[in-house]
Amino acid sequence: MPSLVAPAIPVGAFAASDQPTLPIGSGALLRPWRIADAEAVTEAFQDPEIQRWHVRTADSVEEAREWIEGWQSGWRSETGGHWAVAGAEDDRLLGRVSLKSLHLEDGKAEVAYWTMPAARGSGVCTRAVTTLTHWALEKGGFHRLELEHSTANQASCRVAIKAGFEEEGVRRGAALHADGWHDMHLHAHVRHG
Ligand SMILES: CC(C)(COP(=O)(O)OP(=O)(O)OC[C@H]1O[C@@H](n2cnc3c(N)ncnc32)[C@H](O)[C@@H]1OP(=O)(O)O)[C@@H](O)C(=O)NCCC(=O)NCCS
């Protein structure tokens, strides 16, 4: 049955150009993942807070390598955009920010993130999310970005609000964590025009 609406992002348009590297200020940038990041990713997933909110751990560097290969291939397969947040000078891994659950026809995606424990509290996640949001809405062709976190994750809520994601309500019992079902607070950023 033919659609009466042209897709917001035509098939192939997302992958047509190379994944960009985006400066986020204060000596940091977003860049595509490298296999060499596997040790730092393994370390990140030993952190109890990352384990708690991302409900997984990395058993080995080899496993982290496989995740990175999946993140790298997401761009060309148009299933996800995954960036490492890294120091511009020393390339030290500071965190991660992603566009996942891509729905290109509707120009929609979900934003996800974590910050390495040592880099927290300096605004790096907020700058990463703000920069990625600007790119996705102004250059990437997206119309709506969603961001969701457990109502118990107040630090994530602060990042969402500081990055300009408006609150849209709570989805009750929407995600299973290690300690049970969590209510999920939904935020979104919508391109106007
Ligand atoms: C959430 C997370 C990504 C924030 O990273 P970050 O780089 O420290 O973020 P920023 O510095 O940009 O902002 C953090 C904000 O949270 C606030 N914050 C930190 N811990 C908090 C807490 N326990 N309760 C309330 N606010 C808190 C900080 O004060 C800051 O807000 P402010 O600037 O208004 O003071 C990081 O804490 C993290 O990786 N947590 C574990 C994984 C996770 O929760 N991922 C998100 C899943 S939805």
The ligand as an ORCA input file, in Angstrom:
! r2SCAN-3c Opt
* xyz 0 1
  C      23.973     10.688     34.187
  C      25.417     10.931     33.736
  C      25.543     10.499     32.279
  C      25.702     12.442     33.861
  O      27.013     12.655     33.328
  P      27.830     14.019     33.662
  O      28.864     14.178     32.608
  O      28.233     14.019     35.083
  O      26.669     15.102     33.434
  P      26.763     16.703     33.597
  O      27.999     17.080     34.347
  O      26.525     17.284     32.261
  O      25.463     17.013     34.491
  C      25.165     16.234     35.643
  C      24.065     16.903     36.432
  O      23.503     15.938     37.323
  C      23.563     16.422     38.632
  N      23.666     15.279     39.509
  C      24.696     14.419     39.637
  N      24.370     13.479     40.542
  C      23.114     13.759     40.978
  C      22.223     13.159     41.912
  N      22.572     12.055     42.592
  N      20.995     13.729     42.084
  C      20.623     14.834     41.418
  N      21.438     15.448     40.492
  C      22.655     14.914     40.309
  C      24.775     17.332     38.648
  O      24.726     18.206     39.748
  C      24.574     18.031     37.304
  O      23.537     18.998     37.347
  P      23.839     20.587     37.606
  O      24.760     21.030     36.494
  O      22.492     21.210     37.557
  O      24.512     20.677     38.948
  C      26.437     10.157     34.636
  O      26.153     10.431     35.990
  C      26.421      8.659     34.402
  O      27.125      8.155     33.527
  N      25.624      7.944     35.198
  C      25.531      6.475     35.056
  C      24.885      6.055     33.748
  C      23.568      6.767     33.495
  O      22.824      7.135     34.409
  N      23.242      6.946     32.200
  C      21.978      7.537     31.788
  C      20.932      6.498     31.743
  S      19.358      7.225     31.286
*
